[in-house]
């Protein structure tokens, strides 16, 4: 998948997507998705290692660039589905094996900044692109962020209501942490050191939550999207994070959405099919 399919669309010298026919790119994205979906858990544990992270990074970079820049809607959707398949979050059954999810999360923590910002940009594009692209972008964003921010080692730590109150005050003032989602490296040794030492510690969760905050707040705009399926997917995304990313000691980014008014707006909408569902989800978080 890496040695053949990747280099059919990727210029290794100039580090960019090749200007080949859109239909060919579409078939390559679909092929990569099919291969990723067929991967066994045993093979996944062998391939999803820090040593292979540069190769996975190139695959994801190509897919996100195609999703951001191409004109063919089916190609853009296929590229996002490819990202989700590589992250093993494309199908509902992917959520069942926590051991696999934890292993994938250990690898994807290096890719989260670029993927999160890229999918956010796609989801917030002008409504003239239609509803299907923002819907799949929201689906991918929610599932991948949940993959990374899920607490795989649940503790008995009590919920920090003081921190939640401070978060609400921050949102109401319209201020967000001035944190960069992208890290700059000096050389290959700096990259190697980062790959070997970075882990999902408690501090990593806190730092990542702060970096996600500016992105999440921008999703509030989609609470007013003209198409009900976009608003529905927004509610599903928020509910997914509420159900899976509850970490008592930290305030995961979903609470910033809730207290920014987005979820309240969605729960009050007259589209009952997701209003009622979201109300059940927020009961546990708020």
Order of alpha helices (4+ residues) and beta strands (2+ residues): beta-beta-alpha-alpha-alpha-alpha-alpha-alpha-alpha-alpha-alpha-alpha-alpha-alpha-alpha-alpha
